[in-house]
């Protein structure tokens, strides 16, 4: 299992961390941001295929921003998988 720490850019959350094991996402945590929504994302992606999660969340935007916490998670996953 590998621990991933990522500093998102352009969003309200300040830090994203998760574990990768056998290509699956576990223990996703966001610091800052919309607490309830980000906890829900963590529950939804728990044990899911990381590449699939990144594919689904990539390009999601928040309001007037050109990114979102979910999009930043996709970037973190893609970086960790490469």
C-alpha positions in Angstrom: 0.0 0.0 0.0 1.3 3.4 -0.8 0.3 6.7 0.9 -0.4 9.6 -1.4 -0.3 13.2 -0.3 -1.2 16.0 -2.7 -1.5 19.8 -2.5 -4.4 20.9 -4.7 -4.4 24.2 -6.6 -7.2 26.6 -7.3 -9.7 25.1 -4.9 -10.9 25.5 -1.3 -9.3 22.2 0.0 -5.7 22.5 1.2 -4.6 18.9 1.2 -5.7 15.6 -0.3 -4.5 12.2 1.0 -5.4 8.6 0.2 -3.9 5.1 0.0 -3.4 3.2 -3.2 -3.4 -0.6 -2.9 -3.6 -2.9 -6.0 -4.8 0.1 -8.0 -7.7 0.9 -5.7 -8.4 4.0 -3.6 -8.7 3.8 0.2 -8.9 6.2 3.1 -9.5 9.4 1.1 -9.3 12.6 3.1 -9.6 16.2 2.2 -8.5 19.1 4.4 -10.7 22.1 4.0 -13.3 22.5 1.3 -17.0 21.5 1.5 -16.8 19.0 4.3 -20.0 17.0 3.7 -19.5 16.8 -0.1 -15.9 15.8 0.2 -16.7 13.1 2.8 -19.3 11.8 0.4 -16.7 11.6 -2.4 -14.5 9.6 0.0 -17.3 7.1 0.7 -18.2 6.8 -3.0 -14.6 6.1 -4.1 -13.6 3.8 -1.2 -12.2 0.5 -2.7 -12.9 1.7 -6.3 -10.4 1.3 -9.2 -8.2 4.4 -9.1 -7.9 4.9 -12.9 -11.7 4.7 -13.2 -12.2 7.3 -10.4 -9.8 9.6 -12.1 -11.5 9.2 -15.5 -14.9 10.0 -14.0 -13.8 13.1 -11.9 -11.4 14.6 -14.4 -12.6 17.9 -15.8 -15.3 18.5 -13.1 -15.4 22.2 -12.3 -16.7 24.2 -9.3 -18.7 27.4 -10.0 -16.5 29.9 -11.8 -13.3 28.0 -11.3 -11.7 25.9 -14.0 -11.2 23.0 -11.6 -12.8 21.5 -8.4 -11.7 19.4 -5.5 -12.9 16.3 -7.4 -10.8 17.4 -10.5 -7.8 17.9 -8.2 -8.4 14.4 -6.8 -8.3 13.1 -10.4 -5.0 14.9 -10.9 -3.6 13.4 -7.7 -4.6 9.9 -8.7 -3.2 10.3 -12.2 0.1 11.6 -10.7 0.2 8.7 -8.3 -0.4 6.1 -11.0 2.3 7.4 -13.3 
